[in-house]
Amino acid sequence: MTMIDVTIVIVFMAGLSAMLKFYMPDKYVPAINFLIGIAVGYFYIDFGTVRENLMYGALIGLGTGGFIDMASVPLAKIKGKLM
């Protein structure tokens, strides 16, 4: 697994969590990102031991939620100026 694969996983999880926000309350999405990240770490990531892979998956899951929140703030400001 290369760093490009990790980037693709993060983008996929960001899209998935954006879709999940339509179907469930926003407070549950970070927990689901965390659990999906752990699953990705166990089944897909192969950097070292299982413990390291689970840690990387958990960090990917937590980081995905941060990317979505970080991107929504500037978009809200831009929409506020246009309206």
Residue frames relative to the residue before (quaternion, step in Angstrom):
aa qw qx qy qz dx dy dz
M 1.0000 0.0000 0.0000 0.0000 0.00 0.00 0.00
T 0.2128 -0.7847 0.5735 0.1004 3.55 -0.83 1.00
M 0.6815 -0.4707 0.3538 0.4345 3.55 -1.28 0.06
I 0.5799 0.5611 -0.3835 0.4493 3.61 1.14 -0.46
D 0.6251 0.5276 -0.3375 0.4657 3.58 1.02 -0.71
V 0.6382 0.5145 -0.3259 0.4710 3.58 0.99 -0.79
T 0.6397 0.5201 -0.3218 0.4655 3.58 1.01 -0.79
I 0.6457 0.5088 -0.3174 0.4726 3.57 0.98 -0.81
V 0.6345 0.5200 -0.3281 0.4684 3.60 0.99 -0.77
I 0.6542 0.5052 -0.3181 0.4644 3.60 0.95 -0.84
V 0.6568 0.4939 -0.3160 0.4742 3.60 0.93 -0.83
F 0.6386 0.5212 -0.3240 0.4643 3.59 0.95 -0.81
M 0.6901 0.4696 -0.2864 0.4703 3.58 0.90 -0.91
A 0.6079 0.5410 -0.3562 0.4592 3.61 1.08 -0.62
G 0.6613 0.4916 -0.2986 0.4816 3.58 0.98 -0.81
L 0.6488 0.5174 -0.3123 0.4624 3.55 1.00 -0.82
S 0.6919 0.4574 -0.2948 0.4745 3.58 0.89 -0.83
A 0.5955 0.5366 -0.3708 0.4689 3.62 1.12 -0.50
M 0.6546 0.4851 -0.3132 0.4879 3.59 1.05 -0.70
L 0.6373 0.5389 -0.3335 0.4384 3.58 1.02 -0.72
K 0.5910 0.5890 -0.3689 0.4095 3.59 1.12 -0.57
F 0.6201 0.5381 -0.3463 0.4538 3.59 1.18 -0.43
Y 0.7722 0.3977 -0.1752 0.4635 3.59 1.08 -0.72
M 0.7911 0.1679 -0.1082 0.5781 3.61 1.20 -0.23
P 0.6494 -0.5160 0.3695 0.4190 3.58 -1.20 0.34
D 0.6064 -0.6123 0.3853 0.3301 3.54 -1.12 0.78
K 0.6230 0.5765 -0.3587 0.3884 3.59 1.06 -0.57
Y 0.6719 0.4959 -0.3056 0.4575 3.62 1.17 -0.37
V 0.5344 0.6746 -0.3942 0.3225 3.60 1.16 -0.48
P 0.6622 0.4877 -0.3509 0.4479 3.70 0.82 -0.72
A 0.6342 0.5179 -0.3393 0.4632 3.61 1.03 -0.70
I 0.6556 0.4900 -0.3154 0.4801 3.59 0.99 -0.77
N 0.6058 0.5357 -0.3531 0.4706 3.62 1.06 -0.69
F 0.6462 0.5245 -0.3141 0.4568 3.56 0.96 -0.87
L 0.6896 0.4752 -0.2838 0.4671 3.60 0.88 -0.92
I 0.6460 0.4940 -0.3234 0.4838 3.59 0.99 -0.77
G 0.6257 0.5410 -0.3322 0.4534 3.58 1.05 -0.73
I 0.6426 0.5014 -0.3223 0.4814 3.57 1.00 -0.78
A 0.6443 0.5093 -0.3245 0.4692 3.59 0.98 -0.79
V 0.6385 0.5096 -0.3239 0.4773 3.59 1.00 -0.80
G 0.6460 0.5282 -0.3150 0.4521 3.56 1.00 -0.81
Y 0.6923 0.4765 -0.2837 0.4617 3.55 0.99 -0.77
F 0.7940 0.3547 -0.1712 0.4630 3.58 0.83 -0.99
Y 0.8026 0.3413 -0.1564 0.4636 3.61 0.97 -0.73
I 0.7086 0.4479 -0.2738 0.4716 3.60 0.87 -0.88
D 0.0093 -0.7968 0.6036 -0.0260 3.55 -0.97 0.91
F 0.1847 0.8071 -0.5324 0.1761 3.56 0.42 1.26
G 0.8088 -0.0887 0.1009 0.5726 3.60 1.03 -0.57
T 0.8081 -0.1628 0.1567 0.5440 3.54 -0.83 -1.01
V 0.6711 -0.4896 0.3627 0.4223 3.55 -1.27 0.27
R 0.6296 0.5412 -0.3346 0.4458 3.59 0.99 -0.77
E 0.6590 0.4896 -0.3065 0.4818 3.59 0.96 -0.82
N 0.6482 0.5204 -0.3211 0.4538 3.58 0.96 -0.82
L 0.6455 0.5045 -0.3207 0.4754 3.59 1.00 -0.77
M 0.6394 0.5154 -0.3279 0.4669 3.58 1.00 -0.75
Y 0.6531 0.4988 -0.3137 0.4757 3.59 0.93 -0.85
G 0.6498 0.5141 -0.3163 0.4621 3.58 0.98 -0.79
A 0.6442 0.5081 -0.3213 0.4729 3.58 0.98 -0.81
L 0.6612 0.4959 -0.3096 0.4702 3.59 0.97 -0.79
I 0.6160 0.5227 -0.3453 0.4776 3.58 1.07 -0.67
G 0.6617 0.5105 -0.3054 0.4563 3.58 0.94 -0.86
L 0.6835 0.4646 -0.2888 0.4833 3.58 0.93 -0.84
G 0.6518 0.5226 -0.3110 0.4531 3.56 1.04 -0.74
T 0.5942 0.5769 -0.3625 0.4275 3.56 1.08 -0.65
G 0.6574 0.5029 -0.3126 0.4660 3.58 0.92 -0.83
G 0.6426 0.5264 -0.3194 0.4561 3.57 1.05 -0.70
F 0.6328 0.5280 -0.3363 0.4558 3.57 1.02 -0.73
I 0.6608 0.5019 -0.3192 0.4577 3.59 0.95 -0.79
D 0.6718 0.4841 -0.3032 0.4716 3.59 0.91 -0.87
M 0.6466 0.5251 -0.3164 0.4540 3.56 1.01 -0.80
A 0.6949 0.4641 -0.2786 0.4735 3.61 1.01 -0.73
S 0.6422 0.5508 -0.3422 0.4087 3.62 1.06 -0.57
V 0.6030 0.5824 -0.3692 0.4012 3.63 1.06 -0.59
P 0.7004 0.4310 -0.3052 0.4801 3.67 0.73 -0.85
L 0.6216 0.5413 -0.3504 0.4448 3.59 1.04 -0.67
A 0.6432 0.5089 -0.3251 0.4708 3.59 1.00 -0.75
K 0.6421 0.5153 -0.3228 0.4669 3.61 1.01 -0.73
I 0.6534 0.5030 -0.3116 0.4722 3.56 0.99 -0.82
K 0.6602 0.4950 -0.3153 0.4688 3.60 0.94 -0.82
G 0.6315 0.5362 -0.3298 0.4527 3.59 1.08 -0.70
K 0.6670 0.4871 -0.3023 0.4759 3.61 1.02 -0.73
L 0.6743 0.4995 -0.3049 0.4504 3.60 1.04 -0.69
M 0.6849 0.4952 -0.2874 0.4507 3.56 1.07 -0.62
